[in-house]
Amino acid sequence: MMSAVRGWLLCGAILAIGLAAAPVHADWSHSDDAGDTVKPTGLVPIYPEGYVCSPLTSLYASWIDIDGTARSEQHTGVDGGHIRDWIVAPADGKVRAVWKSNWGWGWEGSLIISHTREDVGLNTGAPLYYSVFDHLNYNEISDFEVGEEIERGQRLARVYRPGGKRVYLPEVHWEVWQTTSDELEWTVNEHGGPTWFNRKAKLVDPLVMLQLASGESGGKEVEIVPHAQCEPDDTCTGFTYILPCHKKR
């Protein structure tokens, strides 16, 4: 399903709400610049030998949804997971926002984790990254507080369904944004849900950040690095995988 890059030019005043109650994605999909926002990378995940991983089911910039139907807009993140799989943090960071959202599928939970360049283990690049998670069960994330520190591999919530509705296949929608400024502005989208935007934020294919952890570059195949492979010395660069990978028996 599509979630962020969706409607910040919407009607209405910016909401003066605490982030614990309602931060929101940028909804650029309705803007004239939307076509320039989502640029295909051609990257595809390769899961590590010796592991069984919960898979990504729809990739960045895809025009095909996880049920095989055509999208009306290019995908602004990646989808993945099986129902009730634990979603874990891809790097150290802090809770930037947690709120009840509605992207057209019904009311659900959304979460933003901010990562500094140092959290991600980089010496260059953008100073700040956002991991944005949609289609969560709000009850599972409601205890998070803005500013709360998060560790790489920490459990965040379990894979749910868009709007919590059984008519939709289970998935977590994960977007990555890079920015030079940590300023969120708020409005309301056409579904009545709070929506965030950051004027300096740019979308990144999550597989670009996952590729950094593998130490590979230049190819289109991205070897997924489970958090467990990075745990011993905790010196991973980039993002580790947000879904479960279990060793084969």
CORWOJO-V977332 format. One record per run of one state. SS is the DSSP state (helix for helix, strand for strand, loop for the rest). FROM is the first residue (numbers start at 1). TO is the last residue. Records with the same first field share a line. If there is no record, write none. Layout:
SS->FROM-TO  FROM-TO
//
This chain:
loop->1-5  7-18  23-26  29-33  38-43  47-50  54-55  59-63  65-69  71-77  81-85  89-92  103-106  117-127  137-137  142-148  151-154  159-159  165-169  180-184  189-193  198-201  205-205  215-220  224-226  230-244  248-249
strand->6-6  27-28  44-46  51-53  56-58  64-64  70-70  78-80  86-88  93-102  107-116  128-136  149-150  155-158  160-161  170-179  185-188  194-197  202-204  221-223  245-247
helix->19-22  34-37  138-141  162-164  206-214  227-229
//
